[in-house]
């Protein structure tokens, strides 16, 4: 699936699923600030033309490594 420009309903649902899955695996709950940070980065990646969910997840991995230790703990 290619993501470019403005997200349509299907793309937005896919982006939401990617964020939900990623946060669940990382132990980031609901309204945790790290989740909000990742959501903003995910949208920036989408707007930058990242082509696949796997590429988005890899980019999010790089972001979570840069967070302060304990920053993603609920």
N, C-alpha and C positions, 0 to 999 in steps of 0.2 A: 504494500500500500504506500502510495506516495502522498506526502503532506506538503502542500504549497499554498501560500496566500491565506485567505480567510477560511477558517474551519467550517465545514458544513456539519450537519447533525451527526452523521456517521463518524466523521473524523473526530469531532468533539467527544463522542462516546468512546472512541478508541483511545484518545489521549487521557480521558478520565480513567479508563480501565488500566492503562499503563501506569498512571500515578497511583491508583489504588493498589495494584499488585506490587509495585515497587515499594510503597510505604509499608505494606503488610509484611513483605519479606525482610525489610529493614527494622521492623518493630516500631514504626512511627504511627502514632494514633491520631485520629480525628483532627482536632484543631491545633495540633502541635506546631510551633513556629517553623520547624524544619520542613514539615509538609508544605506549608505555605511557600517557603523558599524554593522547594523543589518544583512546586506548581508553576511559580513564576519562571524558573529556568526552563521547564518543559515547554511553556508557551514561547519563550525566546528561541529555543531550539527549533520548534515548529516554524516560527516566523523566519528563521534563518535557513529553512529548506532542508532540514534533516529528513532523509528519505525513508527510513524504516523504523518500526518499533524497536527492533534490536539495536539500531544505532542510537536511538533516544535513550534506551536503558544503559548502554555503554557510557554515554555522555553523563547520565545521572550518576553512574558509579564514580566517575571522576569528580563530580561535584561533592558527593558525600564523603569522599576521602579528604577533601579540603575543609570540611566542617571541623570545628573545634572538637577535641575529644569529649564525648558525652553529649554533644549537641543534639544528637538524634535520639537520645534516650527519653522515653516518655516520662 
